[in-house]
Amino acid sequence: MARKTTKSDTPAAKRAEVRLPPLSPYGGGLEPDGDYDGLEFKDLDLGGQEGPGARFIDCALRDCGLDETALGRARFVDSVLSGVRGVGTDLSGASLRDVEVVDARLGGVQLHGAVLERVLIKGGKIDYLNLRKSRLRDVVFEGVVLSEPDFGGAELERVEFRDCVLRRADLSGVRMKDVDLRTVAELDIARGLDRLAGAVISSAQLLQLASAFAAQIGVRVED
């Protein structure tokens, strides 16, 4: 079967389709290398807890606090994070596969060196998202505000930014393949404008970025 494509023949991202089984409520805390399977974390304050290397399979985290929560190298598979909030959440080196992140309110999230595959990040606002040297494949950002996200040195393949805001984005050293930026409501690139090879933008966005492109190659534009 031919792969579904957009009208410009840019391959569309394979969207996460999470179907959770009946979940058991969980009221405990996090543990390093903990195994969590088929559990619902609801209205819990997990701030400051230590769960590096933990594994979450068929889980839901709903309306939980994640201030300074340590989840480095954690694995999330077939899981949903809804309404989570926090500052300084550490997910460095984490793996997210078939995951939905909905209406998150996060700041300073550390996802550097992480691997995201078939992930949907929808709604909410994330400030200072650190995705340096991460790998994103089949990831969709939809209706989310990303303020000063850092994609430095990351690899993006079949990534879609739909009706979202990219404000002061750092694309230094990024490698892109089949990245769709056409419906970004606000496209503001602070660094790495020359790394847009492999992305598709709209004609309106091209006009918006024209002066920045000109400056990039040393062309002065005068009336």
C-alpha positions, 0 to 999 in steps of 0.5 A: 500500500502506498504511504499516505502523503500530503498534497506536496508529497511530503510523507505524513507522520504516522500518528500515535493511536493510544488505546488504553486498557482499563486502568488501576488507580495508583496513589504511590510515589516513583522509584528508580527503575520502577515498573508501572503497567496499566496504571492511572496516576491522577491528581498526584504531586510527583514533584521532586521524586526520583524515577530514573529508568522507570518504565510506564506501559499502558499508563495515564498520568492525568493532572499530575505535578512534575516540578523537578521530577527526575525521570531520566532514561525513563520509557513511556510506551502506549501511554497518555500524559494529560494536563501535566504541569511542572518546571524543570522536569528531567526526561533526558535520554528518555524514550517515548513511543506511541505516546500522547501529551495533551494540554501540558503546562511545562517549563524547562523540560529536559528531553535532550538525547531522548528518542520520540517515535509516534508521539502527539504533543497537543495543546498547552504551552511548553517553555524552554523545551530542551530537545538537543541531540534528540531523535524525533520520528513520526512526531506531531506538534498540534495546537501547542505553544513552544516558547524558545524550544532548543532543537540543537543537533537533533534529528527530525524525520516526518515531524509535523507542526500543525497550527502551533506557535514556534517562538524563538526556536533554536535549530542549530545543527538540526538535521531534517527530513520531511518536516512540515511547517506550513501551518505554523501560526507563528514561525520565529527562528532565532538560530539555525535558519540555514538548517531548514533543508528537508523542511517544507514551508508555505509561500507566506512563510517564505515571504515572512522569512525572506529578509532573514534568508537574505541576511543569512547569505549576506544580501542587503535589501534596500528600497 
